[in-house]
Amino acid sequence: MDYGSTTVSSVDRQGVRTVIVDGLSSPVGLAVAPDGGLMVATWGANAAFPIRRQ
């Protein structure tokens, strides 16, 4: 996450950045859900959202 931005990204070992989700309101935290999926907490929306795999 880039603090203050709207994206959650992954960075591989070679330094290649891939945007996972965009358009969030200040993402500030990540957690692994019981089903193995990711949850992202946002400052701007004061909520947590699932990140769906495609």
C-alpha positions, 0 to 999 in steps of 0.5 A: 500500500502507498499511504495516502493513495488509493491502491493496494499493490504487490511487489515481486522479488524482482521489484515488479509492482502489480496493482491488486485493487484501485479506487479505495479511500486511503487504504491503511491495513491488510489482513488475511481472512479465514478463507485465505482471501485478503481484507483491506482496511481504509481510513477514508471509508472507516471500513474493511473490504474483501479483495476478490481474486479474479 
